[in-house]
Amino acid sequence: MPDTVYEYQGGRQIIERRGQNENGPLFICFHGGGFGGGKPDQLSPLVETLSPLACRFALPEYRMTMPEPLEAVMERGQLAVSKILERHRTGPVVLCAFSAGAPLAFWAQDLAKGRLKGMVFVSPVVDLGPKGFCNRAMRGKPRPDLSPLHALSQQLKSLLAPVFLVQGGKDETTPLARAKLFMDFAKKSQPDSQLLVRPNAGHRLVKNELQLKIIYPEVKNFLTEHLARP
């Protein structure tokens, strides 16, 4: 069945793709690309892997337009989720993100309150503070105020659903140490959160079909357990 494409802020696209499970959740998936790059198709291998679990995928494009500030990208993520949930007003939701898409999913979770069953982060940017991810799109300036790790560690925000975080042991873009620290704080509000480390994988784990096939059973078990809960 062909994709459904519609627009939101500034003509940016949201691509919807059917999954294989009519009774499954709606997956809202944010691509990576360092905030200023990337596109939804980047997630196609991940979507194909998770398709047996989902009734539908919604893939928003959110790229930063220079010189807009980073918070505008976070707000755009929230606008995208609002637009998607207006079209799909019932049923469980899973937020999914790769790399720089993780902060957008993190800050948009309140919009799915009451429906959010879990989050799946792959090689996520969880730290925008001085020791975390910082690139040209951020103008070389750390943004701890927008960092999921900072928000959890300072108790500025809690997780509304458990996180399944997949991280490559050889990832030099989003190091494993920051993912482990994020998970330590995540478990304080969501004890069922899980970290799966693929020791020999790098940052682009999301495009590695072999790695995705290996992690799929773990993701399936995690989501099946939490989708069964009221």
C-alpha positions in Angstrom: 0.0 0.0 0.0 1.4 3.4 -0.9 2.6 5.9 1.7 0.3 8.7 2.8 2.1 12.1 2.8 0.8 15.3 4.3 2.3 18.6 5.4 2.7 20.6 8.6 4.8 23.7 9.5 6.4 25.4 6.5 5.5 22.6 4.1 7.5 20.0 5.9 6.3 16.5 5.2 5.0 13.7 7.4 5.1 10.3 5.8 2.7 7.6 7.0 3.4 3.9 6.3 1.2 0.9 7.2 2.6 -1.8 9.5 1.6 -5.4 9.4 -0.3 -5.6 12.7 -3.8 -4.1 12.6 -4.0 -4.2 16.4 -0.5 -2.8 17.0 0.5 0.7 18.2 1.1 3.8 16.1 4.9 4.4 15.9 5.9 8.0 15.6 9.5 7.9 14.5 12.1 10.8 14.3 15.0 10.5 12.0 18.6 11.6 12.8 21.0 13.9 11.0 22.4 16.3 13.6 19.2 18.5 13.6 20.1 20.1 10.3 20.2 17.0 8.1 18.7 13.6 7.7 15.3 12.6 6.3 12.5 10.1 7.1 13.7 7.5 4.6 16.8 7.1 6.7 14.5 5.0 9.0 13.3 2.6 6.3 15.4 -0.4 7.5 14.2 0.2 11.1 10.5 0.6 10.0 10.7 -2.6 8.0 12.2 -4.5 11.0 9.5 -3.2 13.4 6.6 -3.5 10.9 5.2 -6.8 12.4 4.6 -4.9 15.7 2.9 -1.8 14.3 -0.4 -0.8 12.7 1.1 2.4 11.3 4.3 4.5 11.2 4.4 8.3 11.1 7.7 9.7 10.0 8.0 13.5 10.3 10.7 15.6 8.6 11.9 18.3 10.9 15.3 19.6 9.6 16.5 22.9 11.0 16.7 25.9 8.7 19.6 28.1 9.6 19.8 30.4 11.5 16.8 29.3 13.5 17.6 28.3 17.1 17.7 24.7 18.3 14.5 25.2 20.4 12.6 25.8 17.2 13.4 22.3 16.1 12.2 20.9 19.5 9.0 22.8 19.0 8.6 21.5 15.5 8.8 18.0 16.8 5.9 18.8 19.2 3.9 20.3 16.3 4.5 17.1 14.2 3.3 14.9 17.0 0.2 17.1 17.6 -0.6 16.9 13.9 -0.2 13.1 13.8 -2.3 12.5 16.9 -5.0 14.8 15.5 -5.3 12.3 12.7 -5.1 9.2 15.0 -7.1 10.1 18.2 -7.2 6.6 19.7 -4.9 3.6 20.3 -1.5 3.1 21.9 1.5 5.1 20.8 5.2 4.3 20.7 7.8 7.1 20.2 10.8 6.0 18.3 14.0 7.9 17.4 17.4 7.6 15.9 20.3 9.9 17.0 19.3 13.6 17.0 15.7 12.6 16.8 15.8 11.4 20.5 15.5 14.9 22.1 12.5 15.7 19.9 10.8 12.5 21.0 11.7 13.2 24.6 10.2 16.7 24.6 7.1 15.6 22.8 6.1 12.7 25.1 3.6 14.8 27.1 1.4 15.1 24.0 0.9 11.3 24.0 0.2 11.1 27.7 -2.3 8.4 28.5 -1.5 6.6 25.2 2.2 6.3 25.3 3.3 2.7 26.0 7.0 2.9 25.4 9.9 4.6 23.6 12.6 3.1 21.4 15.8 5.0 21.0 18.6 3.8 18.7 22.0 5.5 19.0 20.3 8.5 20.6 21.6 11.9 21.3 20.7 12.0 25.0 23.2 14.7 26.2 23.4 18.2 24.7 25.4 19.4 27.7 29.2 20.3 27.8 30.2 16.6 27.8 27.7 15.6 25.2 26.8 16.0 21.5 27.5 19.4 20.0 27.8 20.1 16.3 27.6 22.9 13.7 23.9 23.1 13.8 24.2 24.0 17.4 26.8 26.6 16.6 29.2 24.8 18.8 27.3 25.8 21.9 26.1 23.1 24.4 22.4 23.3 25.3 21.9 21.5 28.6 18.5 23.2 28.8 17.4 21.0 25.9 19.3 17.9 27.0 17.2 14.8 28.0 20.0 13.7 30.3 20.1 17.1 32.1 16.3 17.2 32.4 16.2 13.7 34.1 19.3 14.2 36.3 18.0 17.6 37.6 14.5 16.2 38.0 13.1 18.8 35.6 11.2 16.2 33.7 10.2 12.5 34.1 9.7 9.8 31.6 6.0 8.9 30.9 6.9 5.5 29.6 9.8 3.1 29.7 12.6 3.5 27.2 14.3 0.7 25.2 17.7 2.1 24.3 20.0 0.4 21.7 23.6 1.6 21.7 26.7 0.6 19.7 29.8 -0.1 21.8 31.9 1.6 19.1 29.7 4.6 18.6 31.9 7.7 18.7 29.1 10.2 17.9 26.9 9.3 20.8 29.2 7.5 23.3 28.0 4.5 25.3 29.0 6.2 28.6 26.4 8.9 28.1 23.7 6.3 27.2 24.5 4.4 30.4 24.2 7.6 32.5 20.9 8.4 30.8 19.6 5.0 31.6 20.6 5.2 35.2 18.3 8.3 35.6 15.7 6.8 33.3 15.2 3.9 35.6 14.4 6.2 38.5 11.1 7.2 36.9 10.7 4.1 34.7 12.3 1.1 36.3 11.4 -1.1 33.3 13.6 0.8 30.9 16.3 -1.3 29.3 19.7 -0.7 27.6 20.9 -3.1 24.9 24.5 -2.7 23.9 25.8 -4.1 20.6 29.5 -4.2 21.3 30.8 -4.1 17.8 28.3 -1.6 16.3 28.9 2.0 15.5 26.6 5.0 15.3 24.7 4.0 12.2 23.3 0.8 13.7 19.9 1.9 12.4 21.0 1.2 8.9 22.6 -2.2 9.6 20.0 -4.8 8.7 21.9 -7.6 10.4 22.1 -5.7 13.7 18.4 -4.7 13.4 17.4 -8.4 13.0 19.4 -9.3 16.1 17.8 -6.6 18.2 14.2 -7.1 16.9 13.3 -10.0 19.4 14.5 -7.8 22.3 12.4 -4.9 21.1 9.4 -7.1 20.5 9.6 -8.6 24.0 9.9 -5.2 25.6 6.9 -3.7 23.7 4.7 -6.8 24.0 5.0 -6.6 27.7 4.2 -2.9 28.0 1.5 -2.9 25.4 -0.4 -5.5 27.5 -0.5 -3.1 30.4 -3.6 -0.9 30.9 
